[in-house]
Amino acid sequence: MKTELIIRSNSSDIDFALLRDGKLIELNNETTGNKFSVGDIFLAKIGKVLTGLNAAFVNVGYPKDGFLHYHDLGAQVNSLNSFIKKVSTGKYKEFTLKNFRKEEDINKDGSINNVLKTGQNLLVQIVKEPISTKGPRLSSELSIAGRFLVLVPFSNRVSVSQKIADPKEKERLKRLAKSIKPKGFGVILRTVAEGKKVAELDKDLQNSLERWVKMCKSIPNTNTPTKILSELNRASSILRDVMNESFTSIVTNDETLKIEIKEYLQEIYPEKEKIVKLHRSETPIFEKYGIERQIKTSFGKTVSMSKGAYLVIEHTEALHVIDVNSGNRSNKAGSQEDTALEVNLISATEIARQLQLRDMGGIIVVDFIDMHKAENRNKLYQHLKEQMALDRTKHKILPPSKFGLVQITRQRVRPELSIKTTEANPNLNGQVEAPIVLLDKLEADLEKFMSNSKNNKKVQLHVHPFIAAYLTKGVNSIRFKWYLKHKKWITIIPRDAYTYLYYRFKSPKS
């Protein structure tokens, strides 16, 4: 498996494209000056405390107050409150918590008005960015994420990522973490900690501890609300979370960003520093690596797949719905059940990619093609879980129902990535799909047409003149590529009467 990170920097924002074996699997955007990212820590002021909701609204400087539920306070919130009061006076400077006296943990079924008061200052962390008309979702159970572990102030817990399956490795990591864990802090070992030595874990822990101490030093002179600890920039956080041996290149069109990435890699993965490159070609960086094309073909309502199958993705206020269709696929399988299984497996792979690519969260319902055999439904379920295993976002998948529906919940911490893939219709008013999407449909229909034994002589494509010109442009035209693939020349006939999206394949009589 080959992984690449392509970074496009503009004056106002930065786009990050993660490719696996050349296929776009994740697309992120970081807008310059974004003040409310997941992981940011604020010294905030408590607003209304609502006993009925057992929650409080918190002023973090966003137009809409953030939401803090009692269950997101963390068991050690009394210790946090006590610590903030002492540090705010400027007299208490033991930020490492070695000699800090912890308060009693709160009751998990308690009431928020017994813990928080209006006007009180509190350290909170963003766990869900502002979405639509809602303010950010907050937690006062703070955590500072490093590459191999997460540092949790005021806790004594040591735990290991559930994605590490080997019980011996889990026990080894717990033992190492306990040997280096500072007093007053808990530690969560991340998946990438698997196989790491104690020196690497300790170095990462010390970096996180330094960030905590630096943050605490700023509290006495800070007015509320103020951000006092920022999550790493998007490039660094992606590398921190997913960097591994499979990475073969990191390419950016920004010299400053290249230097920053190399410096960060020197800290976390020095042997990979040499894979960072600067894009110097006149061809735009996303065009060079085929990302623009993949964006156009991946973010529409309809998503084409191999063998003629396609997905239809609909979004509602409450949930996302994905419909799986076999389309005009030529049936080479032995039975309808085999065909359904094949299409469903192809679709499951694409759905896992789409959820990660669009960062779809909340409830997702997938209508797969009905299968009557329980073993085939189980194959589909296991395959979908395997494909979703690479998704870093927390999720849960239920087995297919009797109706062939699969329900997925996926944590939503940022607004869903939505990209417009339609363009102005040159024939009529309104919008049509981008030309590159039409090309994918043409190729899929040509595949089907050529597989029909009746069409083994001449092939004509009747199409709008604009599309005809596009298909025949240049020596190495798309039509010529079709000829190399199918060993048959396609006669393209421009038709003025055809609308932009209409086309027909024909096999004229000799």
Order of alpha helices (4+ residues) and beta strands (2+ residues): beta-beta-beta-beta-beta-beta-alpha-beta-beta-beta-beta-beta-alpha-beta-alpha-beta-alpha-beta-alpha-beta-alpha-alpha-beta-beta-beta-alpha-beta-alpha-beta-beta-beta-beta-alpha-beta-alpha-alpha-beta-beta
